[in-house]
Amino acid sequence: MPKYVMLTTLTDEGLKTIKEKPQRIKEVDQEVLERFGVKVVAQYALMGPYDFINILEAPDNESVMKMAIELGSRGTIKTLTMPAVEVDNLIKTLSQ
């Protein structure tokens, strides 16, 4: 299944939400799986210009786009999402 990296930055509203209800992070993970078929494989909090990095598995680009637009439209996060290609697949492709 295709993999993606999603970097997220919390808005003021997002910071307020997770301060008041930290478990909301896991609730959203479950929601994106159920609604969009996007699985959060790994998730880390960061220090720096981004607040979280998420490693995702999704059926296709369209599913990830719909998820990112839905989450962004809530006003709690801003996202930067990129497809991730395994190095072995890159080597295979370049060797053909």
C-alpha positions in Angstrom: 0.0 0.0 0.0 1.4 3.5 -0.8 3.0 5.4 2.0 2.9 9.1 2.8 4.6 11.5 5.1 2.4 14.2 6.6 3.9 17.1 8.6 1.3 19.1 10.6 1.3 22.4 12.4 -1.3 23.1 15.0 -3.3 26.3 14.8 -4.2 28.2 18.0 -7.5 26.3 18.0 -5.7 23.0 17.6 -3.4 23.8 20.5 -6.4 24.5 22.6 -8.1 21.3 21.6 -5.2 19.0 22.4 -4.4 20.8 25.7 -8.0 20.3 26.8 -8.3 16.8 25.3 -5.0 15.1 24.4 -6.7 11.8 23.5 -8.3 13.7 20.5 -5.1 12.9 18.6 -5.9 9.1 18.7 -9.5 9.8 18.0 -8.6 11.5 14.7 -6.3 8.6 13.8 -9.2 6.2 14.1 -11.6 8.6 12.2 -9.3 8.9 9.2 -9.0 5.2 9.0 -12.7 4.7 9.1 -13.7 7.6 6.8 -10.8 7.6 4.3 -9.0 4.3 4.6 -5.9 6.1 5.7 -3.9 4.3 8.4 -1.5 6.2 10.7 1.4 3.8 10.9 3.6 6.0 13.1 3.2 9.4 14.7 5.7 11.6 16.5 5.5 15.0 18.2 8.2 17.3 17.1 10.0 20.4 18.3 10.6 22.9 15.5 8.6 24.4 12.7 6.2 21.4 12.6 4.3 19.9 15.6 3.8 16.3 14.3 5.1 13.9 11.7 2.8 11.1 10.6 3.7 8.1 8.5 0.5 7.1 6.6 -0.6 4.2 4.5 -3.4 5.0 2.0 -5.0 3.3 -1.0 -4.2 6.2 -3.3 -3.4 10.0 -3.6 -7.1 10.9 -3.8 -7.8 9.4 -0.3 -4.9 11.3 1.2 -6.0 14.6 -0.5 -9.6 14.2 0.8 -8.3 13.5 4.3 -5.9 16.4 4.3 -8.6 18.8 3.0 -11.1 17.5 5.6 -8.7 17.9 8.5 -7.4 21.3 7.3 -11.0 22.6 6.9 -11.6 22.2 10.6 -9.2 25.0 11.4 -7.1 23.0 13.9 -4.1 22.0 11.7 -2.2 22.9 8.6 -0.7 20.0 6.7 2.2 19.2 4.3 1.7 15.8 2.8 4.2 14.0 0.5 4.3 10.5 -1.1 7.1 8.3 0.2 8.8 5.8 -2.0 10.8 2.9 -0.4 14.4 3.1 -1.4 14.4 -0.5 -2.7 11.6 0.5 -5.1 13.5 3.6 -6.2 16.6 1.5 -6.9 14.5 -1.1 -8.8 12.9 1.7 -10.9 16.2 3.3 -11.7 17.8 0.0 -12.6 15.2 -0.8 -15.3 
